[in-house]
Amino acid sequence: MRTIAFVPSSTDASAVAAVIGRARIWWHRYRHWQRRRATIRVLHGLSDRTLNDIGLDRSEIESVAWRGSEDRMPRGDVRLRYPFP
């Protein structure tokens, strides 16, 4: 009777590590997407008055959830976003 043993090579180990790395990246991106969708659902559930209190308009909910508020201009700010030279 013969016994067959599988001895993984270094290329097998690196391929497994690559698959695990890809799966980890996919999982993090998926979780991030879920958190954004949950944020959008919660913000859409708020009244217009509450949104106004936190400085958002209903039309801005998705863009703020997906892009963040760093590039958003505060209300009443009349400066040009991209000033002319």
C-alpha positions, 0 to 999 in steps of 0.5 A: 500500500502506498501513501501519497503525501501532499507537500505544498510548494512555495508557489502554492503558499503564495497563491493561497496568500494572494487569494486570502489577500484579495478576499480580505480586500473584497470583504473590507470594501463590502463592509464599507459599502454596507456602512455607507448604505446604512448611513444613507438609510438613516439620513433619509429617515430624518426630517428636513428640519433635522437635516437642516440642523446638521447642515445637510440638504436632502439632495446632498445625502448620497454625495456626502455619504459616498464622497464625504464632506471634506470637499463640500462648501459650507452654506452661505459661502459665496467663494468660487470653488475653482477660482480663476487665475 
